Structure formats: structure tokens, C-alpha cells
């Protein structure tokens, strides 16, 4: 309500921390480009936050101030970015409003971060059901596919070798999506007749894993794929000539978020 009705005197950026595929870096890039007017918006999350803070601290800024509304600042995709958010919260011309869901959320902040945020606390418990938040719990494009949070849960239980096997395919799929349609693999501009997920030829995938000493034989590789297939993390399709393509049933943006969560 605040973002739509009470903040008409300055730009507003909304971050939904409960969304499992949230990419904070992308949000900060949009703030730099669309609000601050920067041409170069590349860099790590903390550096982007520092650029935004520097802009709103500058006397030469063309936008006087902005509001940053963060729903679930304790959300899974935001927990490792608290330092960057604190940089924004510490800027006097960036008005940060945030909600937390977990009663122990404040333990995320040490003395330094808590000082930067300088929260004014209000108990605004609504006792409303978490309908919106939980609707994204296992967000995916089809009921037969695992969601991003499920993928991260599976990866957390695997060896580093297995994670690296997954990373090879994910990075390949992201690169193919960027080459195919400028990075938006869900757009109407996707190539006519092209598969929804680009994937990687089985032989090429096996070769890449073997070259990086992740598997020693095709039997070991197939065993690894079987584990991923059992959890619906990796799937296959076959062409008319019998060739096999292996793919992860998630779009490039979601894969990027998962890889970020693995680091």
C-alpha cells in the first residue's frame, strides 16, 4: 500500500525477498540505469550498492531521493546480501522500508550492520496467511519440473564433484540462451521451432565433465545423471537420429540465481 499510495514524491524500488529466483544484482542494475541514469551498471552486488549510495549522497544528483521497499529482507536470496543492503540503508537519501518474517531475523546483523541500518522498529503483525509468499515456494514452469528452491536443496546434499557437473550444464545453457535470444529465453522472440531449454549434447556434456576430471568413465557419468534425473533436476530429449540432449528445465535467469546461490 505504501509503495502504491503514499510514495508519489520519489521513485520506488520494490524487492520481493520471498521470491525464490530473486536476483538482487539485477534489481540494483535497474536502479542505477533507470533512476540514477548510469550507462555502466556492471559489477558485484556490494559495488553496485556503493555506486547507488554515492549517487544519492552527491550534490550533483538529478533525483533527490528514492524509496526502497524490501518484503522479507530475511528471505533466502537476500541473506548473503545484507552488507549491500546496509550500504543502501545507511544513505540518508535512500529511505529503506523492510519487513521480516522470522522471529530470529535480527541475528543476521552484527553491530556494524545494525548501526548502518539504524532501524526504527514497528510491530505490524497482520496475522494474514502467507498466501503470496508460499505460492512461489516451488515455483517452476510445469508441475513435472522441480523448482529452483528444490534444485538448491538437492545440490546441498551432493558432493562438490556433482555440483560441478551441474554447473557445467547450467553455464552452457545460460550461454546458449544469451546467444539465442539476447538473454531472454522466455520472450516471444525465441527462435521459431527452438526447444524451450537449449541443453547440451550428451556426448559433449560427458566430454566436458571428463576433461575437468569430474568423472572417470561414462558409467560414472551416467550414474551421476541418474541421480539428477531421479530428482527431476536434469532431463533428456532425443532427436529423430537418436542423439540425446541433456537439459535443466529452468530458464537462464533462474539458473543464474541458482549458480549465485551455490557460491
N, C-alpha and C positions, 0 to 999 in steps of 0.2 A: 504494500500500500504506500509506504514512504516513497519508494522509487518511482511510482506512477503518479502520485498525487501531491506530494509535499516537497519535491526537489526540482521545481521548474526554474530555479535560479542558477543552475550549473549542470554540466554534463554528469551523467550517472553511468557507472560501470557495475554490472551485477555478475557475481561469481557464485555459481551453484556448487558448493563443495561436496554435496551428496552425490553428484553425478559421477559414475564410476570411470568415465573416459575423459574427465576434465583435464584440460591441458592449460595450466596457468601461464606458461610461456606464450602461447597463442593469444591469450587474453591481454597480457602486458604489451605484446607487439601491436595489438589493435589500439590500445590506449595511446601508445607512442605515435602511431601513424595517423589515427583518426582524430584524436583530441589534441595531442601535442604537436602534430604536424611534422614528425621526423620522417626522413626518407629511409635512413638505415635503421632497421629495427631488429637487427640480429644480435645474438649474444646470449650468455647464460641468464637464467631467471633473476639471480641476485643483481647482475649488472643492469638488466632492463629496469628493475625496480629502482636502482640508484639513478638511472637516467630520468625516469619519471619524477622521482623526488627532486632531483636537481632542477628539472624544468619548472616545477611548481614552487620552488624556492627562489627562482630567478626573477629579477625585476623586469626582464625583457619578455616575460611570458605573455601570450595573447589571450590565454584562457586563465581567468583569475583563480579559479578553484574547481574542484570536482568532488563528487561523492563516490565512494567505493563501498558497495553493499555485498557482503560475503555471507551467504547462507551456509551454515555448517563449516565454520573455519577449522573445526576439528575433523573434517572429512578425510577419508583415507588418502585422497590425491593431494591434499594440502598440508598434511602433517610435516612433510620434509621441507616445505617452503615457508615455514614460519618466520625465518630470518628475513626473507624478501618482503613478506607482508608487514613485518615490523618496520622495515625501512619506509614503506609507504605510510604506515600508521604514525610514524614519527614526524612526518611532514605536516606543518601547520595548515597548509592549504589543500590537503587531501583529507577529507572527512570520512573516516572509516567506521562503518557500522557492521557489526558481525553478530551472528548467533552461534551458540554451541549446543550440542545435544547431549554429550556425555558429561556426567557429573564431575568426572576427574579431568576434564579438558584442560584446566589451568596448569596441570603438571607439565604440559608441553613447553611452558615458558619459564626459562630461568630468570634470574633477577634482571639481567641486561635486556632480554626481550620484553619482559613485563614492564620495564621502565619506558622502553620505546613505544610500546602500545599505549601505555598510560590510560587503561580502560576506565570508563565510567560505567559501573555495573548496574544493570536493572534486571530484576526477576520478572520476566514477561511470559512465564509458562502459560501455554494456551490449553494444554491437555487435549489438543486435537490429535487425531490419529496420524501416523506418518505415511499417509497415503501417497503423496507425491514422492517423498524420499525413497520409499521402498519399491515404488513402481519401476525404478531403474536398477534394482538390486542385481538382476541378472540380465541386464539389457543386451539384446542381440537382435540380429535381423531375421531370425527364424527360430521356431521352437526346437528344431533339431540341432541347433548350434549352441555351443557354450558361450556364455557372456564373458566380458573382459575380466570381471572380478573372479569368475570361475577359473579362467586361464591363469591368473596370478596365484590363485590358491593351489592349482595343480603344480605350477612351476616351483612354488615354495617347498614342495615336498620332493623335488627331484635333485639329482646331482648337478654339479657345475657343468659337467660334460653334456648332460641332457639339456640344460638351459642354453648352452652354446649351440647345440643342434637346432633348437627352436629359433634362436637369434638369427642364424644364417638364413632360414626361410623367411622370417619376418622382415629382415632388412632387404632381402631380394624382392619381396612382394611390395614393400613400400617404394623401392626404386622403380619397379615396373609400373606401379600406379602413377608415379610422378611423370614418367616418360610417356605414359599412355594418354593422360588427360590433364596434365598440369597440376596433379596432386589432389584433384577432387574426384575420387573414384566412385562417388555416389551421384555425380552430376548427370544431367541429361546429355552432356557432351561425350559420354563414354562411347568408345568406338562401337559401331553397329556390329552386332554378332560376337563381340568380345565377351569372354566369360566374366562373371561378376568379380571373381577374385583371380588375379593373374597366375599365381602359383609358380612352380618351378618343376622342370622335367625331373622325373625320378632319378635318372642316371646322373644328371648334373648335380642334383642335391646330394646324392651319395658321394660323388666325386669331391664336392666342396667339403663335406664332413671328413672324408678320408684325408684330404690334403691338409686339413688342420688337425689331424691326428685325434679326432673326436671318436672315430670308430675304426676298428682294425679290419673288419670284414663286412661283406654285405649281409651276412647273417646277423651280426651285431647291429647293423643299421636297421634292418627290418624289425628286430626286437625292440629297438628304440621307437620306431614308428608305431608299432603295435600299442605301446603304452600310451602314446599321444592319441591314437585313434580310439582307444577304449574310453578316453575322457572327452572325445569329440573336439580335441584341440586342433588336430590335423586331419584333413580328409583328402580323398583322391578322386580323380575323374580319369576316364580312359577315352582316348580318341579312336576313330574308326580303324586306324592302323595298329591299334593295340598298345600304343605308347601311353605311359602313365604320367599324369601331372599331380604333384602334391601341393596342397594349399592350406592356408589357415583361413577359416570362414569369418574373417573380420576385415573391416576396411582399413586403409592405410593410416587414417587418423587414430583409430583405436589401437592399432598395432604400435604406433609411435608412443602412445601413452603407456602401453604395457611395457615396452622396452625401457622407457624412462623409469617405470616403477621397479624394474629389475636391477637398476644401477644402484 
